[in-house]
């Protein structure tokens, strides 16, 4: 397309950006441009092969951001991978595809002031994004889904599957363990939302066994559209505005092959650069805290103090156990080159073997089990009473108080999850022991109260943003996380899951044998890392809570600038963010279409 004017300019060709661009370009009258800083390298075998996702970290397909040193994680700087590639993080992540708990989505509306954003309205957009995989009835028991009373019948662009070996015993053992304790998910979690244990989907094609992503599912099938133009290796520098009180985004300045270029829009600029870079683009464009912008010599256009604030993320922690010798794990793939060669051959010739899975088969969304008891409830209530938000009526205080009330309601409800557990068939974060097999149990703190920030450090477009998630800064988070880690020890000794482990129980790291809250706290602080589920930094919240976008995702103070990525999500998903970002972008596309249908 030779025109320098488009109806819609999408800044960022990642997960959300490609969903929105694909949907808007369904109307051949709408001219859509996507500007993506990375390349389209989705044909790289490392991307296609599910088990190769770890090898993508630190490559030129990963922005390779790191946090500021985190005082409550022993001063460590934490890596936060984000995709620098067409398809964004959906092209380099671990492919887990799980829904949010309905109560969390309902809070977007009821507790955080976003009219029209509740589970009833939002949940159909999951189904609009992905396709339910076909499942042979004979495999239902082995997959751990034989107890489901219903299955989703989604038919969206994104193929999904139950990855890897369908007969792997972890799925049935996981399902039966949670059946025994009353926390088994009785139907497909995408029907009414996840609560309890379930076998998880992955963005892996059920036929080819290759990764699927926003690039392969939304862009590649539609790249022949004459009204859709995707420009890769194009780094956006700033958004241009005109107007007085309400600013209108007129276009975008970007760098392509060392050349500064400008493109204009007739309808909207749509920001989809991700949780760490959508705030960066806004600040470089003069949208943010005016005092902060002035320090960097940037002329303010719109005073929005919430830009870059309210950053959230999931921390993950793990315990790796010695597994029985006949359990299929990824240990040999890591240790023995000949096993890797055979696995590559199996994948290439028959689409089978160890490379067909990223290693994650099962999930569970759980409360802290001890808090279900009367004594546990007393301890939890004291934790809440001892860690209230700061009083005050400023925007930051009002926002913190709202999040605290959400956490309080959820934690005191024994049916609501505060942690997400998963199994991994191999060692996590360290090399395996020669000749050994490993099963790792992991947990994420689903709704931490700690919030951080991400801001530019200079006017230099090439400079990485300053990322400070402020992990565990709310004392409540550390204690809750430690309690969830202790439950891993209970799980490891619960039948029939425990039958997959060697006995006596072997902790691959002796320090991970957690016996009380104090040892668990120390383990959390020493070993927790990011799950790269970053969001909230341009939150959809009322202005009195220092929100950045309204409930139509329009940036306050503008007439035609929207944000459609995870930075706008006001309260994080229960676990992995990918499915919720796809659904969020699908909803955003409909909102944009509705806004222009009468114009």
C-alpha positions as CSV (number, residue, x, y, z in Angstrom):
1,X,0.0,0.0,0.0
2,X,1.5,3.3,-1.1
3,X,-0.8,5.6,0.8
4,X,0.6,7.4,3.9
5,X,-2.8,7.8,5.4
6,X,-4.8,5.0,7.0
7,X,-8.0,4.7,8.8
8,X,-6.4,2.9,11.7
9,X,-2.8,2.7,12.8
10,X,-2.0,-0.1,15.2
11,X,1.2,0.5,17.2
12,X,2.6,-3.0,18.0
13,X,2.1,-6.2,16.1
14,X,1.9,-8.5,19.1
15,X,-0.9,-10.6,20.5
16,X,-3.5,-7.8,20.9
17,X,-2.3,-5.7,18.0
18,X,-2.8,-8.5,15.4
19,X,-6.1,-9.5,16.8
20,X,-7.5,-6.0,16.5
21,X,-5.9,-5.4,13.1
22,X,-7.3,-8.6,11.7
23,X,-10.8,-7.9,12.9
24,X,-10.8,-4.2,11.7
25,X,-9.6,-5.2,8.3
26,X,-12.5,-7.7,7.8
27,X,-14.2,-4.6,6.4
28,X,-12.4,-4.0,3.1
29,X,-13.3,-0.3,3.3
30,X,-11.1,0.1,6.4
31,X,-7.4,0.7,5.7
32,X,-5.3,-0.7,8.6
33,X,-1.5,-0.3,9.2
34,X,0.4,-2.3,11.8
35,X,3.8,-1.1,12.9
36,X,5.9,-3.8,14.6
37,X,9.5,-3.3,15.9
38,X,10.4,-7.0,15.5
39,X,10.5,-9.2,12.4
40,X,8.2,-12.0,11.2
41,X,10.4,-15.0,12.2
42,X,7.5,-17.3,13.0
43,X,8.9,-19.9,10.6
44,X,12.0,-20.4,12.9
45,X,11.9,-24.0,14.2
46,X,12.5,-22.8,17.7
47,X,9.2,-21.0,17.6
48,X,7.3,-23.8,15.9
49,X,8.5,-26.6,18.2
50,X,6.5,-26.3,21.5
51,X,9.3,-27.6,23.8
52,X,11.8,-25.0,22.4
53,X,10.2,-22.0,24.0
54,X,12.9,-21.7,26.7
55,X,15.6,-21.4,24.0
56,X,13.9,-18.2,22.7
57,X,14.7,-16.2,25.8
58,X,17.6,-13.8,25.3
59,X,17.5,-14.0,21.5
60,X,16.7,-11.2,19.1
61,X,13.1,-12.3,19.3
62,X,13.0,-11.3,23.0
63,X,13.2,-7.7,24.2
64,X,15.2,-9.0,27.1
65,X,14.0,-6.5,29.7
66,X,15.1,-6.8,33.3
67,X,13.6,-5.3,36.4
68,X,15.3,-2.9,38.8
69,X,16.9,-4.8,41.7
70,X,14.1,-6.0,43.9
71,X,14.8,-5.4,47.6
72,X,12.4,-8.1,48.8
73,X,13.8,-10.7,46.4
74,X,17.3,-10.5,47.8
75,X,18.3,-7.5,45.6
76,X,17.9,-9.6,42.4
77,X,17.1,-8.2,39.0
78,X,14.5,-10.3,37.4
79,X,14.2,-11.1,33.7
80,X,10.9,-10.2,32.1
81,X,10.8,-11.7,28.6
82,X,8.5,-10.0,26.1
83,X,8.2,-10.9,22.4
84,X,10.1,-8.7,19.9
85,X,8.5,-10.4,16.9
86,X,5.4,-10.4,14.9
87,X,2.9,-12.1,17.2
88,X,4.6,-10.6,20.2
89,X,4.7,-12.8,23.3
90,X,2.3,-15.3,21.8
91,X,5.2,-16.3,19.5
92,X,7.7,-16.9,22.3
93,X,5.8,-17.8,25.5
94,X,5.1,-21.2,27.1
95,X,1.8,-21.6,25.1
96,X,-0.4,-22.1,28.2
97,X,-4.0,-21.2,27.4
98,X,-6.3,-20.9,30.5
99,X,-9.2,-18.7,31.4
100,X,-9.6,-16.3,34.3
101,X,-11.8,-16.9,37.3
102,X,-15.2,-15.2,36.7
103,X,-15.1,-13.3,40.0
104,X,-12.0,-11.4,38.8
105,X,-13.6,-10.2,35.6
106,X,-16.7,-9.2,37.5
107,X,-14.5,-7.0,39.7
108,X,-13.5,-5.0,36.6
109,X,-17.1,-3.8,36.6
110,X,-18.4,-3.9,40.1
111,X,-15.4,-2.8,42.1
112,X,-13.3,-0.9,39.6
113,X,-15.9,1.2,37.8
114,X,-15.7,-0.2,34.3
115,X,-19.3,-0.5,33.1
116,X,-20.0,-3.3,30.7
117,X,-16.9,-5.4,31.7
118,X,-18.2,-8.4,33.6
119,X,-18.0,-12.2,33.1
120,X,-21.3,-12.4,31.3
121,X,-20.2,-9.9,28.7
122,X,-16.5,-10.8,28.5
123,X,-16.5,-14.6,28.5
124,X,-17.9,-15.0,25.0
125,X,-14.7,-13.3,23.7
126,X,-12.6,-16.3,24.8
127,X,-14.7,-18.5,22.6
128,X,-14.4,-15.9,19.8
129,X,-10.6,-16.2,19.9
130,X,-9.8,-19.9,20.0
131,X,-11.0,-23.3,18.7
132,X,-11.8,-26.2,21.1
133,X,-9.6,-29.2,20.2
134,X,-11.2,-32.4,19.1
135,X,-10.9,-35.1,21.8
136,X,-11.3,-38.8,21.2
137,X,-13.7,-40.2,23.9
138,X,-11.3,-43.1,24.5
139,X,-8.7,-40.6,25.8
140,X,-10.9,-38.7,28.2
141,X,-9.9,-40.6,31.3
142,X,-6.2,-40.3,30.5
143,X,-6.6,-36.6,29.8
144,X,-8.2,-36.2,33.2
145,X,-11.4,-34.7,31.7
146,X,-13.7,-37.7,32.0
147,X,-15.6,-36.0,34.8
148,X,-16.5,-32.9,32.8
149,X,-20.2,-32.4,32.4
150,X,-19.7,-30.0,29.5
151,X,-17.2,-29.0,26.9
152,X,-16.7,-25.6,25.2
153,X,-17.5,-25.5,21.5
154,X,-15.4,-22.5,20.5
155,X,-14.6,-21.9,16.9
156,X,-12.2,-18.9,16.8
157,X,-9.0,-18.4,14.7
158,X,-6.6,-19.8,17.2
159,X,-6.2,-23.6,17.3
160,X,-5.5,-25.2,20.7
161,X,-4.9,-28.7,22.0
162,X,-4.1,-30.7,25.0
163,X,-0.4,-30.8,24.3
164,X,2.2,-33.6,24.4
165,X,1.5,-37.2,25.2
166,X,-2.2,-37.7,25.7
167,X,-1.6,-40.7,27.9
168,X,0.9,-39.1,30.2
169,X,-0.1,-40.2,33.8
170,X,0.3,-36.7,35.3
171,X,-3.1,-35.7,34.0
172,X,-5.1,-38.6,35.5
173,X,-3.2,-38.5,38.7
174,X,-3.7,-34.8,39.1
175,X,-7.5,-35.1,38.3
176,X,-7.9,-38.0,40.8
177,X,-6.0,-36.2,43.5
178,X,-8.2,-33.2,43.3
179,X,-11.4,-35.4,43.0
180,X,-10.4,-36.8,46.4
181,X,-10.1,-33.4,48.1
182,X,-13.2,-31.9,46.4
183,X,-11.4,-29.4,44.1
184,X,-11.8,-31.0,40.7
185,X,-13.1,-28.8,37.9
186,X,-16.3,-30.6,36.8
187,X,-16.6,-29.1,33.4
188,X,-14.5,-27.4,30.7
189,X,-13.1,-24.3,32.5
190,X,-13.9,-22.1,29.5
191,X,-17.7,-22.6,30.0
192,X,-18.2,-20.9,33.4
193,X,-14.6,-20.1,34.3
194,X,-11.9,-22.0,36.0
195,X,-12.1,-23.0,39.7
196,X,-10.3,-26.0,41.0
197,X,-8.1,-28.4,39.0
198,X,-8.1,-29.1,35.3
199,X,-6.0,-30.3,32.4
200,X,-5.0,-27.2,30.5
201,X,-5.0,-26.2,26.8
202,X,-2.0,-24.9,24.9
203,X,-1.7,-22.8,21.8
204,X,-0.4,-25.9,19.9
205,X,-2.1,-27.0,16.7
206,X,-3.8,-30.4,17.3
207,X,-2.8,-31.6,13.8
208,X,0.7,-30.2,13.1
209,X,1.7,-30.1,16.8
210,X,3.3,-26.7,16.1
211,X,2.9,-23.5,18.1
212,X,0.0,-21.3,17.1
213,X,0.1,-17.5,17.8
214,X,-1.5,-14.2,16.9
215,X,0.8,-14.2,13.9
216,X,-0.1,-17.7,12.6
217,X,-3.8,-17.5,13.5
218,X,-4.8,-13.9,12.9
219,X,-2.3,-12.4,10.5
220,X,-0.9,-15.1,8.2
221,X,-4.3,-16.3,6.9
222,X,-5.2,-12.7,6.2
223,X,-2.0,-11.1,4.9
224,X,-3.3,-11.0,1.3
225,X,-5.9,-8.5,2.3
226,X,-5.2,-5.4,0.3
227,X,-6.5,-3.1,3.1
228,X,-4.1,-4.6,5.7
229,X,-0.5,-3.5,5.8
230,X,1.9,-4.9,8.3
231,X,5.4,-3.2,8.5
232,X,7.9,-5.1,10.6
233,X,11.2,-3.7,11.9
234,X,9.5,-0.4,12.4
235,X,10.0,1.2,15.8
236,X,7.4,3.8,16.8
237,X,8.9,6.9,18.3
238,X,5.8,9.0,19.2
239,X,2.2,9.7,18.5
240,X,1.3,13.2,17.1
241,X,-1.7,15.2,18.4
242,X,-3.6,18.3,17.6
243,X,-6.6,20.0,19.3
244,X,-7.1,21.9,22.5
245,X,-8.9,20.4,25.5
246,X,-9.5,17.0,23.8
247,X,-6.5,15.9,21.9
248,X,-6.8,14.1,18.6
249,X,-4.2,11.6,17.5
250,X,-3.3,12.6,14.0
251,X,-0.6,10.0,13.2
252,X,2.6,8.3,14.2
253,X,6.3,8.9,13.8
254,X,8.4,5.8,13.4
255,X,11.9,4.6,12.5
256,X,12.4,2.2,9.6
257,X,15.9,1.2,8.5
258,X,17.3,4.3,10.2
259,X,14.9,6.6,8.5
260,X,12.4,8.7,10.3
261,X,8.9,8.4,8.8
262,X,5.5,9.7,9.6
263,X,2.1,8.2,8.8
264,X,-1.3,9.8,9.4
265,X,-4.7,8.4,10.4
266,X,-8.2,9.4,9.6
267,X,-9.9,7.5,12.4
268,X,-7.8,6.1,15.3
269,X,-4.4,5.3,16.6
270,X,-4.5,2.0,18.5
271,X,-1.8,1.4,21.0
272,X,-0.8,-2.3,21.5
273,X,2.9,-2.1,22.4
274,X,2.5,-4.2,25.6
275,X,2.6,-3.5,29.3
276,X,6.2,-2.3,29.3
277,X,6.1,-0.2,26.1
278,X,2.7,1.3,25.7
279,X,3.5,3.6,28.7
280,X,6.9,4.3,27.0
281,X,5.2,5.4,23.8
282,X,2.7,7.6,25.7
283,X,5.4,9.3,27.7
284,X,7.6,9.9,24.7
285,X,4.5,11.4,23.1
286,X,3.9,13.8,26.0
287,X,1.1,11.8,27.7
288,X,1.8,11.1,31.4
289,X,2.7,12.8,34.6
290,X,3.7,16.3,33.6
291,X,6.2,16.7,36.4
292,X,7.9,13.5,35.3
293,X,7.9,14.5,31.6
294,X,9.4,17.8,32.3
295,X,12.4,16.2,34.0
296,X,13.1,14.5,30.7
297,X,12.6,17.6,28.6
298,X,9.4,16.3,27.0
299,X,6.7,18.9,26.4
300,X,3.5,17.7,28.1
301,X,0.4,17.1,25.9
302,X,-1.9,15.4,28.4
303,X,-1.5,15.2,32.2
304,X,-2.2,11.6,33.1
305,X,-0.3,10.6,36.3
306,X,-1.4,7.0,36.0
307,X,0.7,6.3,32.9
308,X,3.3,3.7,33.9
309,X,1.9,3.2,37.4
310,X,-0.1,0.2,38.8
311,X,2.2,-2.3,37.1
312,X,1.3,-5.9,38.2
313,X,2.9,-9.3,37.6
314,X,2.7,-12.9,38.7
315,X,5.6,-14.3,40.7
316,X,6.1,-18.0,40.4
317,X,7.9,-20.4,42.7
318,X,8.6,-24.1,42.4
319,X,9.6,-27.3,44.2
320,X,11.2,-30.0,42.1
321,X,10.9,-33.6,43.3
322,X,12.5,-36.9,42.3
323,X,10.1,-38.8,40.1
324,X,9.8,-42.5,39.5
325,X,12.1,-43.9,36.9
326,X,9.5,-44.8,34.3
327,X,7.8,-41.3,34.3
328,X,8.2,-39.5,31.0
329,X,9.9,-36.2,31.7
330,X,12.1,-33.7,29.9
331,X,15.2,-34.6,31.9
332,X,16.7,-36.9,29.2
333,X,16.1,-34.3,26.6
334,X,18.2,-31.9,28.5
335,X,21.0,-34.3,29.5
336,X,21.5,-36.6,26.5
337,X,22.2,-35.2,23.0
338,X,21.1,-38.5,21.4
339,X,17.7,-38.2,23.0
340,X,17.4,-34.7,21.6
341,X,18.3,-36.0,18.1
342,X,15.6,-38.8,18.4
343,X,13.1,-36.3,19.7
344,X,13.8,-34.0,16.7
345,X,13.3,-36.9,14.3
346,X,10.1,-38.0,16.0
347,X,8.7,-34.5,15.7
348,X,9.7,-33.9,12.1
349,X,8.6,-37.3,10.8
350,X,5.6,-38.2,13.0
351,X,4.7,-35.1,15.1
352,X,5.2,-37.1,18.2
353,X,7.6,-37.3,21.2
354,X,9.0,-35.0,23.8
355,X,9.2,-31.9,21.6
356,X,5.4,-31.7,21.2
357,X,4.9,-30.2,24.7
358,X,6.2,-27.3,26.6
359,X,6.0,-29.6,29.7
360,X,2.9,-28.1,31.4
361,X,-0.2,-30.4,31.4
362,X,-2.2,-29.5,34.5
363,X,-3.5,-26.6,36.5
364,X,-5.5,-25.8,39.7
365,X,-6.9,-22.6,40.9
366,X,-7.1,-22.9,44.7
367,X,-7.7,-20.9,47.9
368,X,-5.1,-21.3,50.7
369,X,-6.4,-24.6,51.9
370,X,-5.6,-24.0,55.6
371,X,-7.7,-20.8,55.4
372,X,-10.8,-22.9,54.9
373,X,-10.7,-24.0,58.5
374,X,-11.9,-21.8,61.4
375,X,-8.4,-21.3,62.8
376,X,-7.1,-20.5,59.4
377,X,-9.7,-17.9,58.8
378,X,-8.7,-16.2,62.1
379,X,-5.1,-16.0,61.0
380,X,-6.0,-14.7,57.6
381,X,-8.2,-12.0,59.1
382,X,-5.4,-10.9,61.3
383,X,-3.1,-10.7,58.3
384,X,-5.6,-8.4,56.5
385,X,-6.1,-6.3,59.6
386,X,-2.3,-5.8,60.0
387,X,-1.7,-4.7,56.4
388,X,-4.4,-2.2,55.3
389,X,-3.8,0.3,52.5
390,X,-2.7,3.8,53.4
391,X,-5.6,6.1,54.3
392,X,-6.4,9.1,52.1
393,X,-8.6,10.4,49.3
394,X,-5.9,10.8,46.6
395,X,-6.2,8.8,43.4
396,X,-3.5,6.4,44.4
397,X,-5.0,5.8,47.8
398,X,-8.5,5.3,46.4
399,X,-7.1,2.8,43.9
400,X,-5.2,0.9,46.5
401,X,-8.2,0.8,48.8
402,X,-10.3,-0.7,46.0
403,X,-7.7,-3.4,45.3
404,X,-7.5,-4.2,49.0
405,X,-11.3,-4.7,49.2
406,X,-11.2,-7.0,46.2
407,X,-8.4,-9.0,47.8
408,X,-10.2,-9.1,51.2
409,X,-13.4,-10.4,49.7
410,X,-11.6,-13.0,47.6
411,X,-9.4,-14.3,50.4
412,X,-12.2,-14.6,52.9
413,X,-14.3,-16.6,50.4
414,X,-13.1,-20.2,50.7
415,X,-14.4,-20.8,47.1
416,X,-12.2,-18.2,45.5
417,X,-8.7,-18.9,44.3
418,X,-5.7,-17.0,45.6
419,X,-3.1,-19.3,44.0
420,X,-2.6,-21.0,40.7
421,X,-0.8,-24.4,40.8
422,X,0.7,-26.3,37.9
423,X,2.8,-29.3,37.2
424,X,5.9,-29.4,35.0
425,X,7.4,-32.7,33.7
426,X,11.0,-31.8,34.3
427,X,13.4,-29.6,36.3
428,X,12.5,-25.9,36.5
429,X,15.2,-23.3,36.6
430,X,18.1,-25.7,37.0
431,X,19.9,-28.6,35.3
432,X,18.6,-32.2,36.1
433,X,20.7,-34.7,37.9
434,X,22.2,-37.4,35.6
435,X,20.1,-40.5,35.3
436,X,17.2,-38.9,37.2
437,X,13.6,-38.0,36.5
438,X,12.0,-34.8,37.9
439,X,8.5,-33.6,38.5
440,X,8.1,-30.0,39.5
441,X,5.1,-28.4,41.2
442,X,4.7,-24.7,40.8
443,X,2.5,-22.0,42.3
444,X,1.7,-18.4,41.4
445,X,0.2,-15.9,43.7
446,X,-2.9,-15.0,41.7
447,X,-3.9,-11.6,43.0
448,X,-0.9,-9.9,44.7
449,X,-1.5,-6.5,46.2
450,X,2.0,-5.3,45.4
451,X,2.1,-2.8,42.5
452,X,5.0,-1.2,40.7
453,X,5.8,1.0,37.8
454,X,7.4,1.2,34.4
455,X,8.7,4.5,33.0
456,X,11.1,5.9,30.5
457,X,14.6,6.7,31.7
458,X,15.4,9.2,29.0
459,X,14.1,10.6,25.7
460,X,16.2,8.0,23.8
461,X,13.8,5.8,21.9
462,X,16.3,2.9,22.0
463,X,16.6,2.9,25.8
464,X,14.9,0.2,27.7
465,X,12.1,1.3,30.0
466,X,12.8,1.2,33.8
467,X,10.8,-1.7,35.1
468,X,10.1,-1.9,38.8
469,X,7.3,-4.3,39.7
470,X,8.0,-3.7,43.4
471,X,7.5,-7.4,44.1
472,X,6.3,-8.4,47.6
473,X,6.2,-4.8,48.7
474,X,2.8,-5.5,50.3
475,X,3.7,-7.7,53.4
476,X,0.4,-9.6,52.9
477,X,1.8,-11.0,49.6
478,X,4.8,-12.7,51.1
479,X,2.8,-14.5,53.8
480,X,0.1,-15.7,51.3
481,X,2.7,-16.9,48.9
482,X,4.5,-18.8,51.6
483,X,1.3,-20.5,52.7
484,X,0.7,-21.6,49.1
485,X,4.2,-22.9,48.8
486,X,3.6,-25.0,51.9
487,X,0.6,-26.7,50.3
488,X,2.9,-28.0,47.6
489,X,4.3,-30.3,50.3
490,X,0.8,-31.6,51.0
491,X,0.1,-32.1,47.3
492,X,3.4,-34.1,46.9
493,X,2.2,-36.5,49.5
494,X,-1.4,-36.8,48.3
495,X,-2.5,-39.9,46.4
496,X,-2.4,-40.7,43.6
497,X,-0.2,-37.8,42.6
498,X,2.4,-39.0,45.2
499,X,2.7,-42.3,43.3
500,X,4.6,-40.5,40.5
501,X,7.3,-39.5,43.0
502,X,10.1,-41.5,44.5
503,X,9.8,-42.4,48.2
504,X,11.0,-41.3,50.5
505,X,10.3,-37.9,49.0
506,X,13.3,-36.4,47.3
507,X,13.6,-32.6,47.1
508,X,16.1,-31.8,44.3
509,X,17.1,-28.8,46.3
510,X,17.2,-29.7,50.0
511,X,16.4,-26.1,50.9
512,X,13.0,-26.5,49.1
513,X,11.9,-28.9,51.8
514,X,9.6,-26.3,53.5
515,X,8.5,-27.2,57.0
516,X,7.0,-23.9,58.3
517,X,6.1,-20.4,57.3
518,X,9.5,-19.0,58.0
519,X,11.4,-21.4,55.7
520,X,8.7,-20.9,53.1
521,X,9.1,-17.1,53.3
522,X,12.8,-17.4,52.8
523,X,12.4,-19.8,49.8
524,X,9.9,-17.4,48.2
525,X,12.3,-14.4,48.5
526,X,15.3,-16.3,47.3
527,X,13.8,-18.2,44.4
528,X,10.7,-16.5,43.0
529,X,10.8,-15.2,39.4
530,X,8.4,-13.5,37.0
531,X,5.9,-15.5,35.0
532,X,5.9,-12.6,32.5
533,X,2.3,-11.8,33.1
534,X,2.7,-8.0,33.2
535,X,-0.2,-5.6,32.9
536,X,-2.1,-2.7,34.5
537,X,0.4,0.0,33.5
538,X,-2.2,2.0,31.5
539,X,-5.2,0.7,33.5
540,X,-8.8,0.9,32.5
541,X,-9.9,2.7,35.7
542,X,-11.8,5.9,36.5
543,X,-9.7,9.1,36.5
544,X,-10.3,9.4,40.3
545,X,-8.2,6.2,40.6
546,X,-5.5,7.5,38.2
547,X,-6.9,5.5,35.4
548,X,-5.4,5.9,31.9
549,X,-8.2,4.6,29.7
550,X,-12.0,4.6,30.1
551,X,-14.3,1.7,29.7
552,X,-14.2,2.0,25.9
553,X,-10.4,1.8,26.2
554,X,-10.0,5.4,25.0
555,X,-7.1,7.4,26.6
556,X,-8.4,10.1,28.8
557,X,-8.1,13.5,27.2
558,X,-8.1,12.1,23.7
559,X,-10.9,11.6,21.1
560,X,-9.3,8.8,19.1
561,X,-6.4,7.0,20.9
562,X,-7.1,3.6,22.4
563,X,-5.1,1.0,24.3
564,X,-6.0,-2.6,23.7
565,X,-3.2,-4.7,25.3
566,X,-2.5,-6.0,28.8
567,X,-1.4,-2.6,30.0
568,X,-5.1,-1.6,30.0
569,X,-6.3,-4.7,32.0
570,X,-7.1,-3.3,35.5
571,X,-6.9,-6.5,37.5
572,X,-4.8,-9.4,36.5
573,X,-6.0,-12.8,35.4
574,X,-6.0,-15.7,37.8
575,X,-3.0,-17.4,36.1
576,X,-1.4,-17.1,32.6
577,X,-2.5,-14.0,30.9
578,X,-2.4,-15.1,27.2
579,X,-6.0,-16.3,26.8
580,X,-7.4,-13.2,28.6
581,X,-5.3,-10.9,26.3
582,X,-6.7,-12.6,23.2
583,X,-10.3,-12.1,24.6
584,X,-9.6,-8.6,25.7
585,X,-8.4,-7.6,22.2
586,X,-11.4,-9.3,20.6
587,X,-13.6,-7.2,22.8
588,X,-11.6,-4.1,22.0
589,X,-12.1,-4.7,18.2
590,X,-15.8,-4.9,18.7
591,X,-15.8,-1.6,20.7
592,X,-13.9,0.1,17.9
593,X,-16.2,-1.3,15.2
594,X,-19.2,-0.1,17.2
595,X,-17.8,3.4,17.6
596,X,-17.4,3.8,13.9
597,X,-20.5,1.9,12.7
598,X,-22.7,5.1,12.8
599,X,-20.0,7.4,11.3
